[in-house]
């Protein structure tokens, strides 16, 4: 049913007459709206509660974040302090390394100076060694010459037990040698070998089986080695080739073991310090 203007006016007059009805009418008119408003309020309150919870959670997270940031700041400060100390230590270490390098450089200079002195000393010692070697060689030559002169002078006495009327001769004093060279029966090498003979002793053998003239081709050396034995054997062989009865001999102050064995094998007489060690039972006969 439609609500007319007259009825509306009548309602206004009634409400003015009875003011207590206004509250009832208002409640009737806004009951639904109030219910909706209350529902909206409840929802609003719930949303607000949730917002407040979220805000509290956010504030807590912000607090933790601030604490973490503060911890990072403190850590950064500590790190910077450590870095400063590390820089100071590195600077000290650099200074120490610089001092160490300077010391090493001074040591290198000192060692270089020492090396120079050692080089000079080595060169000086080398010159001294050269002089000493030259002196030793000269002394060795002098000893060899003296020993050779001694054997040349005393060979008749040293070999007197085995040779009568022994005397030292020169290869050029023997006619057969001179004629053989002239007639080219001797090669240049054989001639030079005989001319290099240290001592040539001539005498008569005291052996009953051989009373012929005997020659001793003697090589003299302070220390007799294998080459001395070979030369004595070679030069005695050249004498035998020319028809002489000859024996090779070596004389000196000592003899090497290998040379001594070789002398025994080749039948070479050995005389040490003027004493004949062994004489063959008979000289090689032609």
PLY file of the C-alpha trace (Angstrom):
ply
format ascii 1.0
element vertex 286
property float x
property float y
property float z
element edge 285
property int vertex1
property int vertex2
end_header
0.00 0.00 0.00
1.38 3.40 -0.94
2.28 5.95 1.71
0.66 9.30 0.93
1.67 12.81 1.80
-1.23 13.22 4.15
-0.27 10.11 5.97
3.29 11.39 6.18
2.16 14.64 7.65
-0.08 12.80 10.08
2.92 10.75 11.11
4.97 13.89 11.71
2.24 15.35 13.87
1.97 12.14 15.88
5.72 12.06 16.48
5.63 15.66 17.60
2.76 14.83 19.89
4.45 11.68 21.18
8.24 12.21 21.15
8.81 8.83 22.81
7.70 7.16 19.58
10.57 8.68 17.72
13.10 6.22 19.17
10.94 3.24 18.36
10.34 4.53 14.84
14.03 5.24 14.40
14.86 1.74 15.54
12.38 0.33 13.10
13.66 2.46 10.28
17.40 1.80 10.76
17.31 -1.72 12.16
18.57 -3.25 8.95
21.13 -0.52 8.44
22.36 -0.91 11.99
22.69 -4.61 11.53
24.70 -4.03 8.35
26.75 -1.32 10.03
27.47 -3.62 12.96
28.55 -6.35 10.55
30.73 -3.85 8.74
32.10 -2.69 12.10
32.88 -6.25 13.08
34.66 -6.81 9.78
36.44 -3.51 10.19
37.52 -4.46 13.69
38.78 -7.84 12.43
40.66 -6.17 9.62
42.07 -3.66 12.06
43.08 -6.49 14.41
44.81 -8.26 11.59
46.46 -5.05 10.49
47.66 -4.46 14.00
49.01 -8.04 14.15
50.74 -7.54 10.81
52.07 -4.22 11.99
53.36 -5.83 15.18
54.98 -8.59 13.13
56.48 -6.02 10.79
57.70 -3.99 13.77
59.27 -7.13 15.23
60.90 -7.90 11.91
62.05 -4.30 11.65
63.46 -4.57 15.16
65.33 -7.73 14.24
66.47 -6.08 11.02
67.68 -3.06 12.94
69.50 -5.38 15.32
71.04 -7.24 12.38
72.01 -3.95 10.76
73.48 -2.79 14.05
75.41 -6.07 14.30
76.63 -5.57 10.74
77.66 -2.05 11.59
79.54 -3.29 14.65
81.11 -6.06 12.56
82.04 -3.50 9.92
83.64 -1.36 12.60
85.55 -4.35 13.92
86.55 -5.31 10.37
87.76 -1.80 9.70
89.71 -1.87 12.96
91.22 -5.24 11.98
92.04 -3.85 8.52
93.72 -0.84 10.08
95.80 -3.09 12.32
96.54 -5.32 9.33
97.62 -2.28 7.31
99.88 -1.25 10.16
101.34 -4.76 10.33
101.80 -4.84 6.58
103.57 -1.51 6.71
105.83 -2.82 9.47
106.38 -6.00 7.47
107.17 -3.92 4.39
109.68 -1.92 6.39
111.23 -5.12 7.72
111.35 -6.59 4.21
112.98 -3.41 2.96
115.58 -3.66 5.70
116.04 -7.36 4.87
116.48 -6.56 1.18
119.01 -3.88 2.05
120.90 -6.35 4.23
120.79 -8.95 1.46
122.06 -6.35 -1.00
124.94 -5.52 1.34
125.60 -9.24 1.81
125.58 -9.73 -1.96
128.08 -6.90 -2.33
130.18 -8.43 0.43
129.97 -11.88 -1.16
130.85 -10.41 -4.55
133.87 -8.80 -2.94
134.75 -12.12 -1.31
134.30 -13.89 -4.67
136.64 -11.35 -6.25
139.18 -11.92 -3.50
138.78 -15.70 -3.86
139.19 -15.40 -7.62
142.30 -13.33 -7.15
143.52 -15.83 -4.56
142.76 -18.74 -6.91
144.61 -17.02 -9.73
147.50 -16.29 -7.39
147.51 -19.92 -6.20
147.31 -21.09 -9.82
150.36 -18.99 -10.62
152.08 -20.39 -7.54
151.08 -23.92 -8.57
152.41 -23.21 -12.04
155.68 -21.97 -10.59
155.82 -24.94 -8.22
155.01 -27.35 -11.05
157.68 -25.72 -13.18
160.05 -25.90 -10.22
159.10 -29.55 -9.64
159.62 -30.29 -13.32
162.97 -28.56 -13.20
163.89 -30.45 -10.04
162.68 -33.66 -11.66
164.77 -32.92 -14.73
167.75 -32.09 -12.55
167.30 -35.27 -10.53
167.00 -37.22 -13.77
170.14 -35.60 -15.19
172.04 -36.17 -11.94
170.88 -39.77 -11.77
171.73 -40.33 -15.43
175.17 -38.77 -14.90
175.64 -40.93 -11.84
174.83 -44.11 -13.77
176.97 -43.00 -16.70
179.89 -42.48 -14.33
179.37 -45.54 -12.14
177.83 -48.04 -14.56
181.10 -50.04 -14.80
181.04 -50.41 -11.00
177.29 -51.11 -10.78
177.53 -53.88 -13.39
181.11 -54.98 -12.46
179.92 -58.30 -11.02
178.69 -59.25 -14.48
181.04 -57.39 -16.87
184.83 -57.20 -16.96
186.58 -54.10 -18.19
183.28 -52.28 -18.50
183.28 -48.78 -19.91
180.65 -46.35 -21.15
180.69 -45.68 -24.89
178.57 -43.67 -27.31
176.57 -45.41 -30.04
178.42 -43.33 -32.65
181.72 -44.87 -31.44
180.64 -48.27 -32.80
181.54 -48.93 -36.43
178.60 -51.23 -37.13
176.10 -48.62 -36.04
177.70 -45.89 -38.13
178.04 -48.17 -41.17
174.47 -49.47 -40.81
173.11 -45.95 -40.78
175.27 -44.97 -43.73
174.16 -48.07 -45.67
170.54 -47.44 -44.66
170.35 -50.69 -42.74
168.96 -48.59 -39.90
165.82 -46.51 -40.28
165.68 -42.93 -39.09
163.51 -44.05 -36.22
166.00 -46.76 -35.15
168.92 -44.33 -35.45
167.13 -41.71 -33.34
166.21 -44.38 -30.79
169.87 -45.42 -30.38
170.99 -41.80 -30.18
168.48 -41.25 -27.36
169.94 -44.12 -25.31
170.85 -42.86 -21.83
173.87 -45.12 -21.19
175.60 -47.72 -23.37
177.93 -49.95 -21.34
180.55 -52.13 -23.09
182.41 -55.03 -21.44
183.22 -58.73 -21.36
180.68 -61.10 -19.87
181.86 -62.96 -16.75
179.65 -65.94 -17.56
181.57 -69.07 -18.55
179.18 -69.86 -21.40
179.47 -66.39 -22.94
182.85 -64.69 -22.95
182.09 -62.49 -25.89
181.86 -58.75 -25.74
178.55 -57.67 -24.23
176.69 -54.37 -24.44
174.16 -53.12 -21.87
171.55 -50.69 -23.30
170.60 -48.83 -20.12
167.64 -46.48 -19.65
167.75 -44.31 -16.51
164.72 -42.78 -14.77
164.02 -41.69 -11.21
160.91 -43.90 -11.17
161.06 -46.64 -13.76
157.83 -47.20 -15.68
156.75 -49.42 -18.56
157.94 -46.98 -21.22
161.50 -47.15 -19.82
161.37 -50.95 -20.02
160.06 -50.82 -23.61
162.79 -48.37 -24.68
165.54 -50.54 -23.15
164.11 -53.63 -24.87
163.76 -51.82 -28.20
167.29 -50.37 -28.18
168.89 -53.64 -27.11
166.98 -55.29 -29.97
168.45 -52.78 -32.47
171.95 -53.59 -31.14
171.27 -57.30 -31.58
169.96 -56.65 -35.09
173.38 -55.21 -35.97
175.17 -58.30 -34.65
176.06 -57.17 -31.14
175.52 -59.26 -28.06
173.31 -56.92 -26.06
171.00 -56.91 -23.10
168.49 -54.22 -22.11
168.58 -52.68 -18.64
166.78 -50.01 -16.61
168.17 -48.12 -13.65
166.59 -45.77 -11.14
165.54 -45.19 -7.56
162.29 -47.14 -7.82
160.18 -49.14 -10.24
156.46 -49.49 -10.75
155.00 -52.96 -10.19
153.70 -53.22 -13.77
157.09 -52.17 -15.15
158.85 -54.71 -12.94
156.62 -57.51 -14.23
157.22 -56.39 -17.81
161.00 -56.31 -17.23
160.96 -59.90 -15.95
158.88 -60.98 -18.93
161.22 -59.33 -21.48
164.47 -60.30 -19.72
165.37 -56.67 -18.92
167.94 -56.15 -16.14
166.72 -53.93 -13.28
169.13 -51.82 -11.20
167.75 -49.84 -8.24
169.98 -47.19 -6.66
173.01 -48.84 -8.30
172.18 -52.40 -7.19
171.44 -54.92 -9.96
168.39 -56.92 -8.91
168.79 -59.91 -11.24
171.08 -60.82 -14.11
170.02 -63.25 -16.82
171.76 -66.65 -16.80
173.25 -65.75 -20.19
172.91 -62.81 -22.51
170.89 -63.31 -25.73
173.24 -64.96 -28.20
172.88 -64.46 -31.92
0 1
1 2
2 3
3 4
4 5
5 6
6 7
7 8
8 9
9 10
10 11
11 12
12 13
13 14
14 15
15 16
16 17
17 18
18 19
19 20
20 21
21 22
22 23
23 24
24 25
25 26
26 27
27 28
28 29
29 30
30 31
31 32
32 33
33 34
34 35
35 36
36 37
37 38
38 39
39 40
40 41
41 42
42 43
43 44
44 45
45 46
46 47
47 48
48 49
49 50
50 51
51 52
52 53
53 54
54 55
55 56
56 57
57 58
58 59
59 60
60 61
61 62
62 63
63 64
64 65
65 66
66 67
67 68
68 69
69 70
70 71
71 72
72 73
73 74
74 75
75 76
76 77
77 78
78 79
79 80
80 81
81 82
82 83
83 84
84 85
85 86
86 87
87 88
88 89
89 90
90 91
91 92
92 93
93 94
94 95
95 96
96 97
97 98
98 99
99 100
100 101
101 102
102 103
103 104
104 105
105 106
106 107
107 108
108 109
109 110
110 111
111 112
112 113
113 114
114 115
115 116
116 117
117 118
118 119
119 120
120 121
121 122
122 123
123 124
124 125
125 126
126 127
127 128
128 129
129 130
130 131
131 132
132 133
133 134
134 135
135 136
136 137
137 138
138 139
139 140
140 141
141 142
142 143
143 144
144 145
145 146
146 147
147 148
148 149
149 150
150 151
151 152
152 153
153 154
154 155
155 156
156 157
157 158
158 159
159 160
160 161
161 162
162 163
163 164
164 165
165 166
166 167
167 168
168 169
169 170
170 171
171 172
172 173
173 174
174 175
175 176
176 177
177 178
178 179
179 180
180 181
181 182
182 183
183 184
184 185
185 186
186 187
187 188
188 189
189 190
190 191
191 192
192 193
193 194
194 195
195 196
196 197
197 198
198 199
199 200
200 201
201 202
202 203
203 204
204 205
205 206
206 207
207 208
208 209
209 210
210 211
211 212
212 213
213 214
214 215
215 216
216 217
217 218
218 219
219 220
220 221
221 222
222 223
223 224
224 225
225 226
226 227
227 228
228 229
229 230
230 231
231 232
232 233
233 234
234 235
235 236
236 237
237 238
238 239
239 240
240 241
241 242
242 243
243 244
244 245
245 246
246 247
247 248
248 249
249 250
250 251
251 252
252 253
253 254
254 255
255 256
256 257
257 258
258 259
259 260
260 261
261 262
262 263
263 264
264 265
265 266
266 267
267 268
268 269
269 270
270 271
271 272
272 273
273 274
274 275
275 276
276 277
277 278
278 279
279 280
280 281
281 282
282 283
283 284
284 285
